Amino acid sequence: MNDELKTTRDGFGEGLLQAGKDNDQVVVVNADLEESTRVHLFKKEFPNRFFQAGVAEQNMMGISAGLALGGKIPFATSFAIFSPGLNWEQIRIATISKLNIKIASTHAGLSNGPDGVTHQALEDIAMMRVLPDMTVVVPSDFNQAKLATQLIAQVKGPCYLRLSKTPTPILKTDQPFEIGKAQIIKTGTDLTIIATGNMIHQAVEATSQLEEQGLSVGLINMHTIKPLDKKAILNAAQNSKDIVTIEEHQIAGGLGSVISEYLSSAHPIRIVRIGIKDRFGQSGTIEELYAEYNLDVASIVKKISQSINEEII
């Protein structure tokens, strides 16, 4: 990783602008959060393709559905706590019809720290991955968010793009970014860490510290939750003694659940799930919250070190 810090919501804003230039069918519907969701760039460039729904997330999805039925490619944009938090039923109805709607939601996870529990979406991956035909993408940095936005504009069908307001480094990898295909950062025989979103950056540092302890550690960026790259997961399970999942989301229903569900039948293996453990969020800086919820590097390394020699996780 390099030292430059950017947010995935900023990558989304630039990617959306480029998607709009590439395809004049791309339109944006927003729920009164233009600058916060970074869609103001699109609005400035394409004012006739921007629709402001106001503080009415259910109406936002209704408008998006109508636009999709008319052949447009609507990006419905708000905070994750509001979309899908307030309009899941409307998203579900649109998904039943396999409408070509893109739900792009910022401020996911703990990233809206100072605003506290009412503005922190820790359940959204679970809510969206359960919907049939829904693609779920969680980019890990600015560049991946920019590219993911352009790619989902080309995907036929409903997509959910989970974005953060927490600045992160740019991930250094020579692995291409493809929806549905994990990035294998490195391989390891003692354990493989599978992380998603902002947690890949914590995982990079944790991997380095664990290797200093003499462990062989693999690392996978699972940026697409659905469709899941089963091949990459199975290969890691077959070549490592343990699997560790890390996510800024409830461990129930998120990345850890997805991988546990698959490997329980494909290749049973010991899995350590690191994430939010049946708790709501609270107010604080992102550094304070990561420490409180054991998502800081020190806590991750400690958990893995303690668990790796246990017989039962």
Secondary structure, DSSP 8 states (H G I E B T S, - for coil): --S--B-HHHHHHHHHHHHHHH-TTEEEEESS-TTTTT-HHHHHH-GGGEEE--S-HHHHHHHHHHHHHTT-EEEEEEETTTTTTTTHHHHHHHHHTT---EEEEESBTTTTGGG-GGG-BSSHHHHHHTSTT-EEE---SHHHHHHHHHHHTTSSS-EEEE---S-B------S--BTTB-EEEE--SSEEEEE-TTHHHHHHHHHHHHHHTT--EEEEE--EEES--HHHHHHHHHH-SEEEEEEEEESSSSHHHHHHHHHHHHS--EEEEEEE-S----SS-HHHHHHHTT-SHHHHHHHHHHHTT-S--
